[in-house]
Amino acid sequence: MVKPKFRLTRSIVIATGGRVKDAREERGWSQEELGERSSLHQSTIGRVEKGSRDVGMETLILIALALDRTLHELLPPPSAWLEGAV
């Protein structure tokens, strides 16, 4: 029996980036300040927020810690994660 394969939607990356940006702006921080507080380069923060970069777990954890947010708060709901069987 073949197991169906699923693909993560691009929208999860975009939605996560939007949530990071919203949390950063709530604090009144620039991308540069979030970068400094998370030990990431400002350009990395910019790519994450635009959804132009897939976010690795380590990067997302560093951002969440800097923002004092949980991963749950930065990720969209699971129903938005899967595109469907491929």
DOKOLVO-373409 format. One record per atom (N, C-alpha, C, CB): residue number from 0; atom name; y, z, x. Coordinates in pm, whole numbers, plus 50000, padded with zeros to 5 digits. Glycine has a CB too. Layout:
# residues N
<pt pos="NUM" site="CA" y="Y" z="Z" x="X"/>
...
END
This chain:
# residues 86
<pt pos="0" site="N" y="49883" z="50000" x="50083"/>
<pt pos="0" site="CA" y="50000" z="50000" x="50000"/>
<pt pos="0" site="C" y="50125" z="50000" x="50088"/>
<pt pos="0" site="CB" y="49999" z="50121" x="49905"/>
<pt pos="1" site="N" y="50219" z="49914" x="50058"/>
<pt pos="1" site="CA" y="50342" z="49902" x="50135"/>
<pt pos="1" site="C" y="50450" z="49988" x="50073"/>
<pt pos="1" site="CB" y="50388" z="49754" x="50144"/>
<pt pos="2" site="N" y="50511" z="50070" x="50156"/>
<pt pos="2" site="CA" y="50620" z="50153" x="50108"/>
<pt pos="2" site="C" y="50748" z="50068" x="50100"/>
<pt pos="2" site="CB" y="50642" z="50277" x="50201"/>
<pt pos="3" site="N" y="50826" z="50086" x="49994"/>
<pt pos="3" site="CA" y="50952" z="50011" x="49987"/>
<pt pos="3" site="C" y="51048" z="50061" x="50094"/>
<pt pos="3" site="CB" y="51016" z="50024" x="49846"/>
<pt pos="4" site="N" y="51128" z="49971" x="50146"/>
<pt pos="4" site="CA" y="51229" z="50007" x="50244"/>
<pt pos="4" site="C" y="51363" z="50011" x="50174"/>
<pt pos="4" site="CB" y="51231" z="49907" x="50364"/>
<pt pos="5" site="N" y="51443" z="50106" x="50213"/>
<pt pos="5" site="CA" y="51575" z="50120" x="50154"/>
<pt pos="5" site="C" y="51680" z="50105" x="50263"/>
<pt pos="5" site="CB" y="51590" z="50256" x="50081"/>
<pt pos="6" site="N" y="51795" z="50061" x="50223"/>
<pt pos="6" site="CA" y="51908" z="50043" x="50312"/>
<pt pos="6" site="C" y="52022" z="50132" x="50266"/>
<pt pos="6" site="CB" y="51951" z="49897" x="50318"/>
<pt pos="7" site="N" y="52087" z="50196" x="50361"/>
<pt pos="7" site="CA" y="52207" z="50271" x="50325"/>
<pt pos="7" site="C" y="52318" z="50171" x="50290"/>
<pt pos="7" site="CB" y="52251" z="50366" x="50441"/>
<pt pos="8" site="N" y="52393" z="50202" x="50189"/>
<pt pos="8" site="CA" y="52502" z="50113" x="50152"/>
<pt pos="8" site="C" y="52617" z="50129" x="50250"/>
<pt pos="8" site="CB" y="52548" z="50140" x="50008"/>
<pt pos="9" site="N" y="52693" z="50026" x="50263"/>
<pt pos="9" site="CA" y="52814" z="50031" x="50347"/>
<pt pos="9" site="C" y="52914" z="50129" x="50286"/>
<pt pos="9" site="CB" y="52879" z="49889" x="50361"/>
<pt pos="10" site="N" y="52906" z="50145" x="50155"/>
<pt pos="10" site="CA" y="53003" z="50232" x="50088"/>
<pt pos="10" site="C" y="52990" z="50378" x="50131"/>
<pt pos="10" site="CB" y="52985" z="50223" x="49939"/>
<pt pos="11" site="N" y="52874" z="50421" x="50180"/>
<pt pos="11" site="CA" y="52862" z="50560" x="50226"/>
<pt pos="11" site="C" y="52949" z="50582" x="50349"/>
<pt pos="11" site="CB" y="52714" z="50595" x="50259"/>
<pt pos="12" site="N" y="52956" z="50483" x="50436"/>
<pt pos="12" site="CA" y="53038" z="50494" x="50557"/>
<pt pos="12" site="C" y="53186" z="50494" x="50519"/>
<pt pos="12" site="CB" y="53007" z="50377" x="50655"/>
<pt pos="13" site="N" y="53223" z="50407" x="50427"/>
<pt pos="13" site="CA" y="53362" z="50399" x="50383"/>
<pt pos="13" site="C" y="53403" z="50526" x="50309"/>
<pt pos="13" site="CB" y="53383" z="50276" x="50293"/>
<pt pos="14" site="N" y="53317" z="50574" x="50219"/>
<pt pos="14" site="CA" y="53348" z="50696" x="50143"/>
<pt pos="14" site="C" y="53358" z="50818" x="50234"/>
<pt pos="14" site="CB" y="53242" z="50720" x="50036"/>
<pt pos="15" site="N" y="53270" z="50827" x="50332"/>
<pt pos="15" site="CA" y="53276" z="50939" x="50427"/>
<pt pos="15" site="C" y="53406" z="50935" x="50504"/>
<pt pos="15" site="CB" y="53156" z="50935" x="50523"/>
<pt pos="16" site="N" y="53445" z="50817" x="50548"/>
<pt pos="16" site="CA" y="53572" z="50802" x="50620"/>
<pt pos="16" site="C" y="53690" z="50844" x="50535"/>
<pt pos="16" site="CB" y="53590" z="50659" x="50666"/>
<pt pos="17" site="N" y="53687" z="50808" x="50408"/>
<pt pos="17" site="CA" y="53794" z="50848" x="50316"/>
<pt pos="17" site="C" y="53801" z="50998" x="50298"/>
<pt pos="17" site="CB" y="53776" z="50781" x="50183"/>
<pt pos="18" site="N" y="53685" z="51061" x="50293"/>
<pt pos="18" site="CA" y="53682" z="51207" x="50278"/>
<pt pos="18" site="C" y="53733" z="51276" x="50404"/>
<pt pos="18" site="CB" y="53540" z="51255" x="50245"/>
<pt pos="19" site="N" y="53702" z="51220" x="50520"/>
<pt pos="19" site="CA" y="53753" z="51275" x="50645"/>
<pt pos="19" site="C" y="53906" z="51263" x="50647"/>
<pt pos="19" site="CB" y="53690" z="51202" x="50768"/>
<pt pos="20" site="N" y="53956" z="51145" x="50610"/>
<pt pos="20" site="CA" y="54101" z="51124" x="50609"/>
<pt pos="20" site="C" y="54170" z="51219" x="50512"/>
<pt pos="20" site="CB" y="54132" z="50978" x="50572"/>
<pt pos="21" site="N" y="54115" z="51233" x="50393"/>
<pt pos="21" site="CA" y="54174" z="51324" x="50294"/>
<pt pos="21" site="C" y="54180" z="51468" x="50348"/>
<pt pos="21" site="CB" y="54094" z="51320" x="50162"/>
<pt pos="22" site="N" y="54071" z="51513" x="50409"/>
<pt pos="22" site="CA" y="54066" z="51649" x="50462"/>
<pt pos="22" site="C" y="54167" z="51666" x="50576"/>
<pt pos="22" site="CB" y="53924" z="51683" x="50511"/>
<pt pos="23" site="N" y="54178" z="51565" x="50659"/>
<pt pos="23" site="CA" y="54274" z="51571" x="50770"/>
<pt pos="23" site="C" y="54416" z="51578" x="50717"/>
<pt pos="23" site="CB" y="54258" z="51449" x="50863"/>
<pt pos="24" site="N" y="54448" z="51493" x="50620"/>
<pt pos="24" site="CA" y="54583" z="51489" x="50564"/>
<pt pos="24" site="C" y="54616" z="51618" x="50489"/>
<pt pos="24" site="CB" y="54598" z="51370" x="50471"/>
<pt pos="25" site="N" y="54517" z="51680" x="50424"/>
<pt pos="25" site="CA" y="54539" z="51808" x="50357"/>
<pt pos="25" site="C" y="54587" z="51914" x="50456"/>
<pt pos="25" site="CB" y="54409" z="51857" x="50287"/>
<pt pos="26" site="N" y="54541" z="51904" x="50579"/>
<pt pos="26" site="CA" y="54581" z="51998" x="50682"/>
<pt pos="26" site="C" y="54712" z="51958" x="50748"/>
<pt pos="26" site="CB" y="54472" z="52011" x="50787"/>
<pt pos="27" site="N" y="54760" z="51837" x="50717"/>
<pt pos="27" site="CA" y="54884" z="51791" x="50778"/>
<pt pos="27" site="C" y="54867" z="51748" x="50924"/>
<pt pos="27" site="CB" y="54988" z="51899" x="50770"/>
<pt pos="28" site="N" y="54745" z="51712" x="50960"/>
<pt pos="28" site="CA" y="54715" z="51674" x="51097"/>
<pt pos="28" site="C" y="54722" z="51523" x="51115"/>
<pt pos="28" site="CB" y="54577" z="51725" x="51138"/>
<pt pos="29" site="N" y="54758" z="51481" x="51234"/>
<pt pos="29" site="CA" y="54749" z="51340" x="51273"/>
<pt pos="29" site="C" y="54605" z="51312" x="51317"/>
<pt pos="29" site="CB" y="54852" z="51305" x="51387"/>
<pt pos="30" site="N" y="54573" z="51186" x="51332"/>
<pt pos="30" site="CA" y="54441" z="51151" x="51387"/>
<pt pos="30" site="C" y="54427" z="51206" x="51528"/>
<pt pos="30" site="CB" y="54421" z="50997" x="51387"/>
<pt pos="31" site="N" y="54535" z="51203" x="51602"/>
<pt pos="31" site="CA" y="54532" z="51255" x="51739"/>
<pt pos="31" site="C" y="54500" z="51404" x="51740"/>
<pt pos="31" site="CB" y="54666" z="51228" x="51809"/>
<pt pos="32" site="N" y="54560" z="51479" x="51649"/>
<pt pos="32" site="CA" y="54533" z="51624" x="51644"/>
<pt pos="32" site="C" y="54388" z="51651" x="51606"/>
<pt pos="32" site="CB" y="54628" z="51693" x="51545"/>
<pt pos="33" site="N" y="54337" z="51578" x="51506"/>
<pt pos="33" site="CA" y="54196" z="51597" x="51470"/>
<pt pos="33" site="C" y="54107" z="51560" x="51588"/>
<pt pos="33" site="CB" y="54159" z="51512" x="51345"/>
<pt pos="34" site="N" y="54144" z="51454" x="51659"/>
<pt pos="34" site="CA" y="54067" z="51416" x="51777"/>
<pt pos="34" site="C" y="54062" z="51527" x="51881"/>
<pt pos="34" site="CB" y="54125" z="51291" x="51838"/>
<pt pos="35" site="N" y="54178" z="51587" x="51906"/>
<pt pos="35" site="CA" y="54182" z="51696" x="52004"/>
<pt pos="35" site="C" y="54099" z="51816" x="51957"/>
<pt pos="35" site="CB" y="54327" z="51740" x="52027"/>
<pt pos="36" site="N" y="54110" z="51849" x="51830"/>
<pt pos="36" site="CA" y="54038" z="51966" x="51778"/>
<pt pos="36" site="C" y="53887" z="51943" x="51769"/>
<pt pos="36" site="CB" y="54092" z="52002" x="51640"/>
<pt pos="37" site="N" y="53846" z="51816" x="51760"/>
<pt pos="37" site="CA" y="53704" z="51785" x="51749"/>
<pt pos="37" site="C" y="53644" z="51733" x="51880"/>
<pt pos="37" site="CB" y="53683" z="51681" x="51640"/>
<pt pos="38" site="N" y="53727" z="51725" x="51984"/>
<pt pos="38" site="CA" y="53684" z="51672" x="52115"/>
<pt pos="38" site="C" y="53643" z="51526" x="52107"/>
<pt pos="38" site="CB" y="53567" z="51754" x="52170"/>
<pt pos="39" site="N" y="53706" z="51453" x="52015"/>
<pt pos="39" site="CA" y="53681" z="51309" x="52001"/>
<pt pos="39" site="C" y="53812" z="51234" x="52027"/>
<pt pos="39" site="CB" y="53624" z="51275" x="51858"/>
<pt pos="40" site="N" y="53800" z="51111" x="52066"/>
<pt pos="40" site="CA" y="53919" z="51030" x="52091"/>
<pt pos="40" site="C" y="53983" z="50991" x="51957"/>
<pt pos="40" site="CB" y="53884" z="50903" x="52174"/>
<pt pos="41" site="N" y="54114" z="50979" x="51956"/>
<pt pos="41" site="CA" y="54187" z="50941" x="51836"/>
<pt pos="41" site="C" y="54137" z="50809" x="51779"/>
<pt pos="41" site="CB" y="54337" z="50930" x="51866"/>
<pt pos="42" site="N" y="54101" z="50715" x="51865"/>
<pt pos="42" site="CA" y="54051" z="50585" x="51816"/>
<pt pos="42" site="C" y="53919" z="50601" x="51742"/>
<pt pos="42" site="CB" y="54034" z="50487" x="51933"/>
<pt pos="43" site="N" y="53837" z="50698" x="51783"/>
<pt pos="43" site="CA" y="53712" z="50725" x="51712"/>
<pt pos="43" site="C" y="53742" z="50777" x="51572"/>
<pt pos="43" site="CB" y="53626" z="50827" x="51790"/>
<pt pos="44" site="N" y="53840" z="50868" x="51562"/>
<pt pos="44" site="CA" y="53880" z="50920" x="51431"/>
<pt pos="44" site="C" y="53929" z="50806" x="51343"/>
<pt pos="44" site="CB" y="53989" z="51029" x="51446"/>
<pt pos="45" site="N" y="54009" z="50718" x="51398"/>
<pt pos="45" site="CA" y="54060" z="50604" x="51322"/>
<pt pos="45" site="C" y="53950" z="50514" x="51271"/>
<pt pos="45" site="CB" y="54155" z="50523" x="51406"/>
<pt pos="46" site="N" y="53852" z="50485" x="51355"/>
<pt pos="46" site="CA" y="53740" z="50399" x="51312"/>
<pt pos="46" site="C" y="53654" z="50468" x="51206"/>
<pt pos="46" site="CB" y="53652" z="50362" x="51432"/>
<pt pos="47" site="N" y="53635" z="50599" x="51220"/>
<pt pos="47" site="CA" y="53558" z="50674" x="51120"/>
<pt pos="47" site="C" y="53631" z="50667" x="50986"/>
<pt pos="47" site="CB" y="53538" z="50823" x="51164"/>
<pt pos="48" site="N" y="53761" z="50694" x="50986"/>
<pt pos="48" site="CA" y="53838" z="50696" x="50863"/>
<pt pos="48" site="C" y="53844" z="50559" x="50795"/>
<pt pos="48" site="CB" y="53978" z="50744" x="50891"/>
<pt pos="49" site="N" y="53846" z="50453" x="50871"/>
<pt pos="49" site="CA" y="53849" z="50318" x="50814"/>
<pt pos="49" site="C" y="53711" z="50273" x="50766"/>
<pt pos="49" site="CB" y="53902" z="50219" x="50916"/>
<pt pos="50" site="N" y="53608" z="50345" x="50806"/>
<pt pos="50" site="CA" y="53473" z="50305" x="50769"/>
<pt pos="50" site="C" y="53423" z="50189" x="50853"/>
<pt pos="50" site="CB" y="53468" z="50268" x="50623"/>
<pt pos="51" site="N" y="53490" z="50165" x="50965"/>
<pt pos="51" site="CA" y="53449" z="50053" x="51050"/>
<pt pos="51" site="C" y="53348" z="50097" x="51155"/>
<pt pos="51" site="CB" y="53570" z="49991" x="51117"/>
<pt pos="52" site="N" y="53313" z="50222" x="51153"/>
<pt pos="52" site="CA" y="53215" z="50274" x="51247"/>
<pt pos="52" site="C" y="53114" z="50360" x="51174"/>
<pt pos="52" site="CB" y="53283" z="50353" x="51360"/>
<pt pos="53" site="N" y="52986" z="50334" x="51197"/>
<pt pos="53" site="CA" y="52884" z="50423" x="51145"/>
<pt pos="53" site="C" y="52898" z="50556" x="51218"/>
<pt pos="53" site="CB" y="52740" z="50363" x="51163"/>
<pt pos="54" site="N" y="52895" z="50663" x="51143"/>
<pt pos="54" site="CA" y="52918" z="50794" x="51200"/>
<pt pos="54" site="C" y="52785" z="50857" x="51238"/>
<pt pos="54" site="CB" y="52995" z="50884" x="51102"/>
<pt pos="55" site="N" y="52770" z="50891" x="51364"/>
<pt pos="55" site="CA" y="52652" z="50963" x="51408"/>
<pt pos="55" site="C" y="52660" z="51108" x="51366"/>
<pt pos="55" site="CB" y="52635" z="50952" x="51561"/>
<pt pos="56" site="N" y="52547" z="51173" x="51361"/>
<pt pos="56" site="CA" y="52541" z="51312" x="51318"/>
<pt pos="56" site="C" y="52629" z="51401" x="51405"/>
<pt pos="56" site="CB" y="52398" z="51363" x="51320"/>
<pt pos="57" site="N" y="52622" z="51385" x="51537"/>
<pt pos="57" site="CA" y="52702" z="51469" x="51626"/>
<pt pos="57" site="C" y="52852" z="51452" x="51599"/>
<pt pos="57" site="CB" y="52670" z="51435" x="51773"/>
<pt pos="58" site="N" y="52896" z="51328" x="51582"/>
<pt pos="58" site="CA" y="53036" z="51301" x="51554"/>
<pt pos="58" site="C" y="53078" z="51366" x="51422"/>
<pt pos="58" site="CB" y="53063" z="51150" x="51549"/>
<pt pos="59" site="N" y="52996" z="51350" x="51320"/>
<pt pos="59" site="CA" y="53030" z="51406" x="51189"/>
<pt pos="59" site="C" y="53033" z="51559" x="51194"/>
<pt pos="59" site="CB" y="52929" z="51359" x="51085"/>
<pt pos="60" site="N" y="52943" z="51619" x="51268"/>
<pt pos="60" site="CA" y="52942" z="51765" x="51281"/>
<pt pos="60" site="C" y="53068" z="51813" x="51353"/>
<pt pos="60" site="CB" y="52817" z="51812" x="51357"/>
<pt pos="61" site="N" y="53108" z="51745" x="51461"/>
<pt pos="61" site="CA" y="53229" z="51783" x="51533"/>
<pt pos="61" site="C" y="53352" z="51774" x="51442"/>
<pt pos="61" site="CB" y="53248" z="51694" x="51657"/>
<pt pos="62" site="N" y="53359" z="51668" x="51362"/>
<pt pos="62" site="CA" y="53471" z="51651" x="51269"/>
<pt pos="62" site="C" y="53468" z="51760" x="51162"/>
<pt pos="62" site="CB" y="53466" z="51511" x="51202"/>
<pt pos="63" site="N" y="53351" z="51787" x="51107"/>
<pt pos="63" site="CA" y="53338" z="51889" x="51003"/>
<pt pos="63" site="C" y="53379" z="52026" x="51056"/>
<pt pos="63" site="CB" y="53193" z="51894" x="50950"/>
<pt pos="64" site="N" y="53336" z="52059" x="51176"/>
<pt pos="64" site="CA" y="53372" z="52188" x="51234"/>
<pt pos="64" site="C" y="53523" z="52199" x="51256"/>
<pt pos="64" site="CB" y="53300" z="52208" x="51367"/>
<pt pos="65" site="N" y="53583" z="52093" x="51306"/>
<pt pos="65" site="CA" y="53728" z="52094" x="51330"/>
<pt pos="65" site="C" y="53805" z="52110" x="51200"/>
<pt pos="65" site="CB" y="53771" z="51966" x="51400"/>
<pt pos="66" site="N" y="53755" z="52048" x="51092"/>
<pt pos="66" site="CA" y="53821" z="52053" x="50963"/>
<pt pos="66" site="C" y="53782" z="52177" x="50880"/>
<pt pos="66" site="CB" y="53790" z="51928" x="50885"/>
<pt pos="67" site="N" y="53689" z="52254" x="50932"/>
<pt pos="67" site="CA" y="53635" z="52369" x="50859"/>
<pt pos="67" site="C" y="53578" z="52326" x="50724"/>
<pt pos="67" site="CB" y="53744" z="52477" x="50839"/>
<pt pos="68" site="N" y="53500" z="52218" x="50728"/>
<pt pos="68" site="CA" y="53434" z="52163" x="50610"/>
<pt pos="68" site="C" y="53284" z="52158" x="50637"/>
<pt pos="68" site="CB" y="53489" z="52022" x="50575"/>
<pt pos="69" site="N" y="53207" z="52154" x="50530"/>
<pt pos="69" site="CA" y="53063" z="52135" x="50544"/>
<pt pos="69" site="C" y="53034" z="51985" x="50545"/>
<pt pos="69" site="CB" y="52984" z="52207" x="50429"/>
<pt pos="70" site="N" y="52917" z="51950" x="50594"/>
<pt pos="70" site="CA" y="52876" z="51809" x="50588"/>
<pt pos="70" site="C" y="52869" z="51764" x="50443"/>
<pt pos="70" site="CB" y="52740" z="51787" x="50659"/>
<pt pos="71" site="N" y="52824" z="51853" x="50357"/>
<pt pos="71" site="CA" y="52815" z="51823" x="50214"/>
<pt pos="71" site="C" y="52950" z="51779" x="50158"/>
<pt pos="71" site="CB" y="52762" z="51945" x="50137"/>
<pt pos="72" site="N" y="53056" z="51842" x="50204"/>
<pt pos="72" site="CA" y="53190" z="51809" x="50156"/>
<pt pos="72" site="C" y="53239" z="51673" x="50208"/>
<pt pos="72" site="CB" y="53287" z="51917" x="50196"/>
<pt pos="73" site="N" y="53188" z="51630" x="50322"/>
<pt pos="73" site="CA" y="53235" z="51504" x="50380"/>
<pt pos="73" site="C" y="53152" z="51384" x="50336"/>
<pt pos="73" site="CB" y="53233" z="51514" x="50530"/>
<pt pos="74" site="N" y="53031" z="51408" x="50289"/>
<pt pos="74" site="CA" y="52944" z="51297" x="50247"/>
<pt pos="74" site="C" y="52958" z="51272" x="50097"/>
<pt pos="74" site="CB" y="52797" z="51326" x="50283"/>
<pt pos="75" site="N" y="52949" z="51145" x="50055"/>
<pt pos="75" site="CA" y="52947" z="51118" x="49911"/>
<pt pos="75" site="C" y="52815" z="51164" x="49851"/>
<pt pos="75" site="CB" y="52968" z="50967" x="49884"/>
<pt pos="76" site="N" y="52806" z="51171" x="49719"/>
<pt pos="76" site="CA" y="52682" z="51218" x="49656"/>
<pt pos="76" site="C" y="52564" z="51125" x="49689"/>
<pt pos="76" site="CB" y="52700" z="51227" x="49504"/>
<pt pos="77" site="N" y="52444" z="51181" x="49697"/>
<pt pos="77" site="CA" y="52326" z="51101" x="49733"/>
<pt pos="77" site="C" y="52303" z="50977" x="49646"/>
<pt pos="77" site="CB" y="52205" z="51187" x="49726"/>
<pt pos="78" site="N" y="52346" z="50979" x="49523"/>
<pt pos="78" site="CA" y="52327" z="50863" x="49436"/>
<pt pos="78" site="C" y="52399" z="50740" x="49490"/>
<pt pos="78" site="CB" y="52376" z="50894" x="49295"/>
<pt pos="79" site="N" y="52495" z="50758" x="49578"/>
<pt pos="79" site="CA" y="52570" z="50646" x="49634"/>
<pt pos="79" site="C" y="52512" z="50597" x="49766"/>
<pt pos="79" site="CB" y="52714" z="50686" x="49654"/>
<pt pos="80" site="N" y="52407" z="50662" x="49816"/>
<pt pos="80" site="CA" y="52356" z="50631" x="49949"/>
<pt pos="80" site="C" y="52271" z="50505" x="49959"/>
<pt pos="80" site="CB" y="52278" z="50744" x="49997"/>
<pt pos="81" site="N" y="52190" z="50479" x="49859"/>
<pt pos="81" site="CA" y="52090" z="50372" x="49872"/>
<pt pos="81" site="C" y="52130" z="50246" x="49796"/>
<pt pos="81" site="CB" y="51955" z="50419" x="49824"/>
<pt pos="82" site="N" y="52109" z="50136" x="49863"/>
<pt pos="82" site="CA" y="52139" z="50007" x="49803"/>
<pt pos="82" site="C" y="52023" z="49958" x="49717"/>
<pt pos="82" site="CB" y="52170" z="49905" x="49912"/>
<pt pos="83" site="N" y="51902" z="50001" x="49749"/>
<pt pos="83" site="CA" y="51785" z="49960" x="49673"/>
<pt pos="83" site="C" y="51675" z="49908" x="49764"/>
<pt pos="83" site="CB" y="51823" z="49854" x="49570"/>
<pt pos="84" site="N" y="51568" z="49873" x="49704"/>
<pt pos="84" site="CA" y="51453" z="49824" x="49782"/>
<pt pos="84" site="C" y="51488" z="49691" x="49848"/>
<pt pos="84" site="CB" y="51328" z="49809" x="49693"/>
<pt pos="85" site="N" y="51441" z="49679" x="49971"/>
<pt pos="85" site="CA" y="51463" z="49554" x="50045"/>
<pt pos="85" site="C" y="51332" z="49482" x="50058"/>
<pt pos="85" site="CB" y="51524" z="49581" x="50186"/>
END
